[in-house]
Amino acid sequence: MVEINQGFKDIEKSRRVGVLARPGFSNYFEGGRDAHPTVHYMTELPEEDLVIYRRKLPHWRLAGSVYFVTWRLEFTQPEMTPDERAVIMAALKHFDGQRYDLYAVVVMHNHVHALVKPVERYRLQAIVQSWKSFTAHKFSKDHSRRIPIWQQEYFDRIVRDEKEFFNKLEYIINNPWKTWPDMKDYPWLYIKEDMNP
């Protein structure tokens, strides 16, 4: 397993531009927490188990993999309110540890990023569909939004190795500050405390 600091050779450069300067998150990259996820990466799993299918976007499936997932509001929808972001955050955390391991999530004003590993018999497409369906119905009922709320398709990528895992984690952590650089705190950002499921 690659040490965290070896995986981030440009960490000092990132710190200089403020990428890792978020309170409470730099420990994941400096080895201050035992942040190595116990997961199998694509290069460690049997290639014959890889399934590829296509809708509007290609989707690769490999049991035991961690995925970086993104989905967006329908183009006609206004930005999400703070209450709506809280609904999404609660929905994603609800089955964490039961149907999937949720390593990180950020709910932005018009999209969501998650770093997730489905548990055994649960399929990623069913997990994402349940997130989108539950939140769409909640938004329609409680916030008077018109359907469709989410874009039909979503993006997912199998995380290939530990370096990519931490690159995606860093991306999620920093996403709010890329959009709003002067912001002090962002409550719709979740990072799993114990990265050893």
N, C-alpha and C positions, 0 to 999 in steps of 0.2 A: 504494500500500500504506500503510495506517495505521501510524504509529509506535506502538510498544508503549505508551509513556507516554500517548499520546493515547487509546488504547483503554482505559486504566485511569484514568479521571479520579478515581475514589475510592480510588486506591492508598494514599494516606496514611491514610484512614479504615480500610482493611483492615489496614494495618500496625499501627495503634494497637490493634486487637483481636486481633492476633497471626496473622492469616490468612497473611501472607507471611513469617513469621518463621522458616521452616524452613531449617536450615543448607544452603547450597549451591543453594537454589532461587530466592532473590530476584533473582539475576542475570537470569533469564529475563524478569523483569518490569521491570527497570531499564535494559535495553539493554546490560548488561555482556557478554552473549554475543550473537552474531548469531543470534537465536532465531527469525527469520521463516521459517516453513515454506514451501517452494516447492510450493504446492498450488493447485488451482483450487477455488473455493468455488461453492456452488449457484447464486449469482447470476451466475456467469461461464460456466455450462455451458448447452448448448441444452436448453430445457424439453421439447422433443419426445422427448428421450432418457429422461425420467423415467418409471419404472415403479413403480406402487403395487400392493401385494397385501396380503392380510390373512390371518392365522391367528387367534390370540386377540388379538394386537396388530397394528396396521398397520405395514407395512414399506415404506419408500420406497427405491428404488435409482436411482442416477445415476452412471454410469461416471466415474471420476476424482475422486470425492468422498471426503472424510474423514468417518468415522463415530465417534460416541461410542456405545460398546456396553456394556451391563450384563447379566450373568446371575447367577443365584442358586442356592444349594443348595436341594434339595427341602426342604419344611417339616419333614419327619420326620428329616432328617439333623442330627447334632451339628455343632458348629463345626469348621472345618478346623484341623488341627494345623500347627505350623510346617513339618514335612516336607511336608505336602500343599500348603501355600502355595508352597513351593520348587518342587514338581513343576509347578504351574500356571505359575509364573514362567518356568521353563525351557521349557515347552511353547510359551508365547506368544513367547518370544524366538527359538525354533528356526528359524523360516522368515522372520524379520525381514530385509527387504532382498531376499527372493526371491519370496515370494508376496504380501507386504504390507509396508508401512512402518508400524512400530509406534512411535508418538510418545511414548506414555505408558501405563502400566498400574499399577494398584494391586490387590493381592490381599488382600481383607479376610477377616474370620473366617467370613463366610457369603455373600459375593458378590465379583464381579470387575468393575472398570471398565477399559475400554481406549479409547484414541484411536488409530484405525487407518485406513489407506488401502490398500485392495486394489490389487494391481498388475495391470494390463491384463486378462488372461484369467481371473483368479481372482475369484470372487463372494464377497461378504461372508457369505452364508448358509452356503456350503461351508467357509469359514475358521472361523467360529464353531462349526459342527458338528464340525469336526475337533478343535478345542480341547476341546470338551465331551466328545466321544467318547473321545479319547486319555486325558484325565485321569480320566474315569469308570472306564475299564478299569484304569488304573493304581491308582486308589483301591480298586477292588474286589479286585484281585489282591494288592497290596502292603500295603493298610491295612485289609483285611477289611470294607469298607463294602458295604452291600447296595444294589442298584440298585432304583429310580432314585436317582441322586446329584444330578443337576441338575434344576431345573424345566425342563419341556419348552420353554417359550417364553423368549425373551430380548428385551430392549429395545434398539433402535438408533435413532439420530437422525443425519441428515445435518447436518454442521457447515455453517452457512449462510455465515459470513464469518470474517475474522480475529479480530474481537472475540470471537465465540462460541468459536473455537478456543482462545484464551487463557483464557476463562472456564472451559471444560471442563478445560484443563490445570491451572488453579488448583484446581478442584474435586478432581481426582485427587490432586494434591499434598497437599491439606489433609484429605482424607477420613480418614486414620488418626487425626489429632489432633482431629477432631470427635468421634470415638468414644472415644479415650483421650487426653484433654487433657494429662496429665502425662507422657506417653511421651517419651523422649529421641530414639530412633532407630526407624525402621521398615524392615526389610530387604526387604520385599516390595513396594517402590515402585520403579518404573523410569521414568526420563525420558531420552529420546534425547539424547545429548550434542550431536550435530550436527543441528540442526533444519532444515537445508537438504539434503534427500535428493538 
